[in-house]
Amino acid sequence: MFPRAIELNSQTIKVKKYYENTDTSYQSWGNNNAYAMHYGYYDSKVQNHIDSLVEINQQISRTAKLKKGSKILDAGCGVGASSFWLARQFSCKVTGISIADHQVRKAKSTAKREGLQKLTEFQVQDFNQLSFPDNSFDVVWAQESYCHSENMTLTIKEANRVLKVGGLLIVADCFLVNNFIPSWQKMYLNFWMNGWAIPKLETAGSFYKTLTKNNFRVERKRDITSNIIPSSQEIYSRAIENQKEKRNHIQVQHTNSCIYQKKCLDLNLWKYLIFISKKLP
Ligand SMILES: C[S@@+](CC[C@H](N)C(=O)[O-])C[C@H]1O[C@@H](n2cnc3c(N)ncnc32)[C@H](O)[C@@H]1O
């Protein structure tokens, strides 16, 4: 099947431009060819940055009780780090999609280099208007990608459509602690969100409602905020070091966001949650 042409809107254009301009920064974060573009998970056993980026995948898939051989859609796959990990770990077929063509190109060439072409495929697609038929996947894996959605109802409906009945929607992302935020703290939040092309953050409560209104049952919800704190600190420290580099305005705003995500976490404005939801008949 050929992917259909994608209609970009102002939000997807913003996201695409953001990732095109910040590729070097994410590359140095992930530290290899298929660089991870997400927070890392720390605990008593995992204490270094690179291991933490892999451990979070382990934690998410364990929380979901992921099974071998599942057909997975990695919705917002970056350059495929988690897609490759899932394919290897669970011997499963993974389709990764991203709105950013350069990421898809990179993921495809990594798949070729690593001999993972049979298990993985990558396409430029919008997770709000997927080209896949109904009931195509056992799992939709959305790791730090749905935060870019400006219409969560549409995003969740589309995930529901492409999932088989009984299939799992896995969302690991940042959520607002609550909506009652003093204006100066709102300013901090806006600095962070604008620079990372995040239009708005859901609260756990609003997200839960959207899921349950759209034919999902929430199976598990896990708060791993305390485990990602060192990763948030790492993002902050790197940004402080790089602040003086000459860059364009998108890159400057990105660096500021790297600083403000930590300030907002210190103010308890957001938390990191894993939601596991099942598609109902
Ligand atoms: C922070 S990165 C996370 C990438 C990957 N999940 C990971 O953990 O390494 C967010 C990803 O979501 C993708 N994305 C954002 N909005 C999207 C949309 N509407 N459709 C498809 N992908 C989207 C971005 O292009 C990017 O690849």
The ligand as a Gaussian input file, in Angstrom:
#p B3LYP/6-31G(d) Opt

LIG

0 1
 C        9.809000      13.430000      21.201000
 S        9.740000      12.560000      19.665000
 C        9.603000      10.892000      20.266000
 C       10.090000       9.915000      19.245000
 C       10.057000       8.452000      19.663000
 N        8.746000       8.057000      20.120000
 C       11.057000       8.203000      20.739000
 O       10.633000       7.986000      21.889000
 O       12.260000       8.180000      20.440000
 C        8.080000      12.883000      19.068000
 C        7.786000      12.249000      17.730000
 O        6.397000      12.425000      17.423000
 C        6.283000      12.736000      16.037000
 N        5.007000      13.417000      15.788000
 C        4.524000      14.531000      16.355000
 N        3.312000      14.839000      15.848000
 C        3.018000      13.879000      14.941000
 C        1.904000      13.620000      14.098000
 N        0.831000      14.429000      14.061000
 N        1.938000      12.510000      13.332000
 C        3.003000      11.675000      13.339000
 N        4.100000      11.883000      14.112000
 C        4.100000      12.965000      14.904000
 C        7.500000      13.595000      15.765000
 O        7.759000      13.703000      14.381000
 C        8.554000      12.796000      16.535000
 O        9.009000      11.757000      15.739000

